[in-house]
Amino acid sequence: MIETERPADKAVVIRARLGPEDVEEHARLDEATGLAEALGLDVQSSIFAPVRKIDPGRYLGRGKLEEMKFFIEEQEASVVIVDAALSPVQQRNLEKTWKVKVIDRTGLILEIFGLRARTKEGRLQVELARLAYERSRLVRTWTHLERQRGGMGTVGGPGETQIEADRRILADKMARLRRELEEVRRTRALHRKTRKATPFPVVAIVGYTNAGKSTLFNKMTGAGVFAKDMPFATLDTTVRGLRTPAGSQIMLSDTVGFITDLPTELVAAFRATLEEVREADIILHVLDVSAVDFETRRREVEAILDALDAGSEHGQPVIEVFNKIDLWSDSEPLDVDAVSALPRKSDEARCAISVSAQTGEGIDRLLAAIDDTLAEQTVLLEAVTSPGEHRPVAWLHEHGAVLSEIVDEQGRTTVRARLSPEAAGRFAAQFPALTPKLEDAV
């Protein structure tokens, strides 16, 4: 028997609008449509539902509910995406009225994360977040993506009435997942400890989803990380080594993308992964300058960083990377200075670089900015070695950025290198006879 691919579900995307239509409202509706398409849905239409207020029980008023019902039937949709965080009561009432599967923004993002997670850690994190979300609903968010509930060999489906048994099963599953994630956190903490024992600084790439983080990561490192013009193309953290033009060896980390109204369940579940950002020596905040809601996206990422105790507000150097400048036409060039001057919570420990991760334009400026930022966090070390003494010189090449290496007539080598304070201390301990000279970074 030949299996044919199941046709995509027809869907309608609806967003309640309390005020007038504006650029940011349209951007949010387009974003929700993009999320639905990223899940493989066949989006028939995306519309606003103008309302005076949000109904606490039905989300939309009776009149608007009936109007939307006729529209959904006309579109022959079997799924409705509501771009809002619905309460369990609102979601159930919408499904009863419209006779279709209703998914809110939180459920939509959770489903995308569930499909894209590849590593064991990513799958554990997504599953824990999904169970936390479903605990209050006790129904599946997706008819054709139903999962086995487990427990006594039974399969739970939509409308199951054994609520207490379901709650116990969910609680047991969540407890098991938390134990497994705790093991992952301990392993990740050991990896961070190991990295801290080396002198290589960590540079973490963060940003709004689909801002071009993975494309930039690939361009800078030559890695083959999956990158596509879609929300949450990659979820799992990837780390690669990179040597800057000044000779500094760094570890570049590509992290999960952020989004407006990122579900709190996901933030909590991915905290172990996001701790990598908090521990980074430099944060590259990648922004899509072609986005019409550019400033809103920047504020959203800054808010999430702040919630993680990361970013410039917490003393971490941040380099803002204005990406996708290749999408700006000659008639409408990007004014980097004007964009950089937009108000922010904090201007400390920041700089801005414009790049195109697609074409490579500006990557040299970005690497130079990383070098300059690292220079502010390092010390200059000068050591003079005896003739034929090569180990200290090799050590400095491996663990720091050698600025100059001069051999005099007697065969002595004078080396000037830039090192982290920790690496400089290790060099002094390993080669005490050299009595290295430490200088403040300039």
C-alpha positions in Angstrom: 0.0 0.0 0.0 1.4 3.4 -1.0 1.1 6.1 1.7 0.4 9.6 0.5 1.3 12.7 2.4 -1.6 14.0 4.5 -2.9 17.3 3.2 -2.2 20.3 5.4 -5.1 21.5 7.6 -6.8 24.6 6.4 -6.5 27.4 9.0 -7.7 30.9 9.7 -5.6 33.3 11.9 -7.6 35.7 14.0 -6.4 38.6 16.2 -8.6 40.7 18.3 -8.1 44.4 17.8 -9.0 46.9 20.6 -7.8 50.0 18.9 -7.1 51.4 15.4 -5.1 49.4 12.9 -1.4 50.4 12.8 1.9 49.1 11.6 2.7 47.1 14.7 -0.7 45.5 14.8 -0.3 44.3 11.2 3.2 43.0 12.1 1.8 41.0 14.9 -0.9 39.4 12.6 1.7 38.7 10.0 3.9 37.1 12.7 1.1 34.8 13.8 0.5 33.8 10.2 4.1 33.0 9.8 4.0 30.8 13.0 1.0 28.9 11.6 2.7 28.3 8.3 5.9 27.2 10.1 3.8 24.5 11.7 2.7 23.3 8.2 -0.8 24.7 8.2 -2.5 25.9 5.0 -3.5 29.4 6.1 -6.5 30.5 4.1 -6.8 34.0 5.6 -5.7 36.1 8.5 -8.0 38.8 9.8 -8.6 41.3 12.6 -11.6 41.0 14.9 -12.4 44.6 16.1 -13.8 44.5 19.6 -14.5 47.0 22.4 -13.2 44.7 25.1 -12.1 41.1 25.6 -14.8 38.8 26.9 -13.5 36.9 29.9 -15.5 33.8 29.1 -15.6 33.7 25.3 -12.8 36.0 24.3 -15.0 37.6 21.7 -18.6 39.0 22.2 -21.6 37.0 20.9 -22.0 39.0 17.8 -18.4 38.8 16.8 -18.4 35.1 17.5 -21.2 34.5 15.1 -19.6 36.7 12.5 -16.3 34.8 12.8 -18.2 31.5 12.7 -19.6 32.3 9.2 -16.2 33.5 8.0 -14.5 30.2 9.2 -17.2 28.1 7.5 -16.7 30.1 4.3 -12.9 29.4 4.4 -13.6 25.7 5.1 -11.0 25.9 7.9 -10.6 23.0 10.4 -8.2 25.0 12.6 -8.4 28.5 14.0 -5.3 30.2 15.4 -6.1 33.0 17.9 -3.2 35.3 18.4 -3.6 35.7 22.1 -3.0 33.7 25.3 -6.5 32.1 25.8 -7.7 30.9 29.1 -8.9 27.2 29.2 -12.5 28.4 29.4 -12.1 30.8 26.5 -10.5 28.1 24.4 -13.2 25.5 25.1 -16.1 28.0 24.5 -14.5 29.0 21.1 -14.2 25.4 20.1 -17.9 24.7 21.0 -19.1 27.7 19.1 -17.0 27.4 16.0 -16.9 23.5 15.9 -13.2 23.5 15.0 -9.9 23.1 16.8 -8.8 26.3 18.4 -5.1 27.0 19.2 -3.9 30.1 21.0 -0.5 31.7 20.6 1.1 29.7 23.5 -0.1 26.4 22.1 1.1 27.3 18.6 4.6 28.1 19.8 4.8 25.0 22.0 3.8 22.8 19.0 6.6 24.5 16.8 9.1 23.9 19.6 8.0 20.3 19.8 8.6 19.7 16.1 12.0 21.5 16.0 13.7 20.3 19.1 16.5 17.8 18.1 18.7 17.2 21.2 17.6 15.2 24.2 17.8 18.3 26.3 15.6 20.3 23.9 13.0 17.6 23.8 12.9 17.3 27.6 12.5 21.1 27.9 9.7 21.3 25.3 7.8 18.3 26.8 8.0 19.8 30.3 6.6 23.1 29.0 3.9 21.4 27.0 2.7 19.4 30.1 2.7 22.5 32.2 0.5 24.2 29.6 -1.8 21.2 29.2 -2.2 20.7 33.0 -4.9 23.4 33.1 -6.6 22.1 29.9 -6.3 18.3 30.0 -6.9 18.2 26.2 -4.6 17.8 23.3 -3.7 21.0 21.5 -3.7 19.2 18.2 -6.0 16.4 17.0 -3.6 14.8 14.5 -0.6 15.2 16.8 -2.1 13.4 19.7 0.3 11.7 22.0 -0.2 8.6 24.2 -1.0 9.7 27.7 0.6 6.6 29.3 -0.4 5.0 32.5 -2.0 1.6 32.7 -1.8 1.2 28.9 -4.6 3.6 28.2 -4.7 6.3 25.5 -6.2 9.6 26.4 -7.9 11.8 23.9 -9.9 15.0 23.6 -12.7 15.2 26.0 -11.4 12.5 28.4 -13.4 12.7 31.7 -11.0 11.1 34.1 -9.6 14.5 35.2 -8.1 13.4 38.5 -6.3 10.5 36.9 -5.1 12.8 34.1 -3.8 15.3 36.6 -1.9 12.5 38.5 -0.4 11.2 35.3 0.7 14.7 34.2 2.2 15.4 37.7 4.1 12.1 37.5 5.4 12.9 34.0 6.4 16.4 35.0 8.3 15.2 38.1 10.2 12.6 36.0 11.0 15.3 33.4 12.3 17.7 36.0 14.6 15.0 37.4 16.0 14.3 34.0 16.4 18.0 33.3 18.2 18.4 36.6 20.7 15.9 35.4 21.1 17.9 32.2 21.6 21.1 34.2 24.3 19.5 36.2 26.0 18.3 33.1 25.8 21.7 31.5 27.1 23.3 34.7 30.1 21.0 34.5 30.7 21.9 30.9 30.6 25.6 31.8 33.0 25.0 34.6 35.3 23.3 32.2 35.1 26.2 29.7 35.8 28.7 32.5 39.0 26.8 33.2 40.1 27.7 29.7 40.9 31.3 28.7 38.5 31.4 25.8 35.8 34.0 26.2 32.2 33.1 25.3 30.2 35.3 22.9 26.5 34.5 22.8 24.2 35.4 19.9 20.7 36.3 20.9 17.8 38.0 19.2 14.2 37.9 18.0 13.2 34.8 16.1 14.0 35.0 12.4 16.4 37.9 12.9 19.2 35.9 11.1 21.1 34.6 14.1 21.9 31.1 12.7 22.8 32.7 9.3 25.2 35.0 11.1 26.6 32.2 13.1 27.3 30.1 10.0 28.9 33.1 8.2 31.2 33.8 11.1 32.2 30.2 11.9 31.6 28.3 8.7 29.3 25.9 10.6 26.4 24.2 8.9 23.7 25.1 11.4 20.2 24.8 9.8 19.1 28.3 8.8 15.9 29.2 7.1 13.6 32.2 6.7 11.0 31.0 9.2 10.3 31.4 12.9 12.3 29.1 15.3 14.2 27.4 12.5 16.7 26.2 15.1 16.2 25.6 18.8 19.2 23.7 20.1 22.2 25.7 21.3 25.4 25.3 19.1 28.9 26.3 20.1 31.8 26.7 17.7 35.4 28.0 18.2 36.5 31.1 16.3 39.7 33.1 16.0 39.2 36.9 15.6 41.4 39.1 13.4 43.4 40.2 16.5 44.2 36.6 17.3 41.8 36.1 20.2 40.2 32.6 20.4 36.5 32.8 21.3 33.6 30.4 21.7 30.6 31.6 19.7 27.2 30.3 20.9 24.0 30.3 18.9 20.9 30.3 21.1 17.1 29.9 20.7 15.2 32.9 19.4 12.9 35.1 21.4 9.4 36.3 20.5 6.7 38.5 21.8 4.7 36.8 24.6 7.1 33.9 24.7 5.3 31.4 26.9 6.4 31.5 30.5 6.4 27.7 30.5 9.1 27.7 27.8 11.2 30.4 29.5 11.2 28.3 32.7 11.9 25.0 30.8 14.7 26.5 28.7 16.3 28.3 31.7 19.2 25.8 31.7 20.0 26.6 28.1 19.5 30.3 28.5 21.9 30.4 31.4 24.6 30.2 28.7 23.6 33.7 27.8 23.9 34.9 31.4 27.4 33.4 31.6 28.6 34.9 28.3 31.4 37.5 28.2 29.8 39.4 25.3 26.2 39.3 24.0 25.6 39.9 20.3 22.0 41.1 20.0 21.0 40.5 16.4 18.1 42.7 15.1 16.3 42.6 11.8 16.4 46.2 10.6 13.9 45.4 7.8 11.2 44.6 10.4 8.5 47.2 10.7 8.2 46.6 14.4 12.0 46.8 14.9 11.8 48.8 18.2 9.1 46.5 19.7 11.3 43.5 19.0 14.3 45.1 20.5 12.4 45.9 23.7 11.0 42.4 23.8 14.5 40.8 23.7 15.9 43.3 26.2 13.0 42.4 28.6 13.7 38.7 28.4 17.4 39.3 28.9 16.6 41.4 31.9 14.4 38.6 33.3 17.4 36.2 33.0 19.7 38.7 34.8 21.6 39.2 31.6 22.4 42.1 29.3 23.8 45.6 29.7 21.6 46.3 32.7 23.5 43.6 34.5 27.0 44.6 33.4 27.4 42.4 30.3 28.8 44.1 27.2 26.2 44.1 24.4 26.9 44.6 20.7 23.8 45.3 18.7 24.0 43.8 15.3 21.8 45.5 12.8 21.2 42.6 10.3 19.7 42.3 6.9 20.9 45.6 5.6 20.9 44.0 2.1 17.1 44.3 2.2 17.3 48.1 2.2 17.1 49.7 -1.2 19.4 52.5 -2.5 16.4 54.8 -2.4 15.8 54.0 1.3 19.3 53.5 2.9 19.6 52.4 6.5 20.5 55.3 8.8 22.5 53.3 11.4 23.2 56.3 13.5 19.5 57.2 13.7 18.6 53.6 14.6 21.4 53.4 17.2 20.1 56.6 18.8 16.7 55.1 19.5 15.9 55.2 23.2 16.9 52.2 25.3 16.8 51.2 28.9 20.6 51.5 29.2 23.3 52.7 26.8 26.1 51.4 29.0 28.4 48.7 27.6 26.8 48.9 24.1 27.9 49.5 20.6 26.1 48.9 17.2 27.3 47.4 14.0 25.4 47.0 10.7 25.9 43.8 8.8 24.3 41.5 6.2 24.7 37.9 7.4 23.5 36.8 4.0 26.2 38.6 1.9 28.9 38.9 4.6 28.9 42.7 4.5 30.0 44.2 7.8 31.3 40.9 9.3 34.8 42.4 9.5 33.5 45.4 11.5 31.6 43.0 13.8 34.7 41.0 14.5 36.7 44.2 15.1 34.0 45.3 17.6 34.3 41.9 19.4 38.1 42.4 19.6 37.7 46.0 20.9 35.2 44.8 23.5 37.4 41.9 24.6 40.3 44.3 24.9 38.4 46.2 27.5 38.1 43.1 29.6 41.7 41.9 29.3 45.2 42.7 30.4 48.4 43.1 28.4 51.2 40.7 29.3 54.9 41.1 28.3 57.3 38.3 28.9 61.0 37.8 27.9 62.1 34.2 27.2 65.6 32.8 27.1 67.1 31.5 23.8 65.5 28.2 22.8 62.7 28.5 25.4 59.6 28.0 23.2 57.0 26.6 25.6 55.9 30.0 27.1 55.6 31.5 23.6 53.5 28.5 22.4 51.3 28.8 25.5 50.6 32.5 24.8 49.7 31.7 21.2 47.3 29.0 22.3 45.6 30.8 25.2 45.7 34.5 24.2 46.1 37.0 21.4 49.8 37.6 20.7 50.3 41.2 19.6 54.0 41.2 18.9 56.9 38.7 19.0 60.4 40.1 18.7 63.7 38.1 18.8 66.8 40.1 19.7 70.5 39.5 18.8 71.0 37.2 21.8 68.1 35.0 20.8 65.8 36.2 23.5 62.1 36.5 22.6 60.0 39.4 23.8 56.3 38.6 23.6 53.4 41.0 24.2 50.0 39.3 24.4 46.5 40.1 25.5 45.0 37.7 28.0 42.0 37.4 30.3 43.0 38.1 33.9 42.4 34.4 34.7 44.7 33.3 31.9 47.4 35.8 32.9 47.3 34.5 36.4 47.7 30.9 35.1 50.6 32.0 33.0 52.4 33.6 35.9 51.8 30.5 38.0 53.1 28.1 35.3 56.1 30.2 34.3 57.1 32.1 37.4 60.7 32.5 36.4 59.7 34.8 33.5 58.3 37.3 36.0 55.8 38.7 33.4 54.8 42.3 33.4 51.1 42.9 33.6 49.6 46.1 32.3 46.1 47.5 32.4 44.2 46.9 29.2 44.0 49.9 26.9 
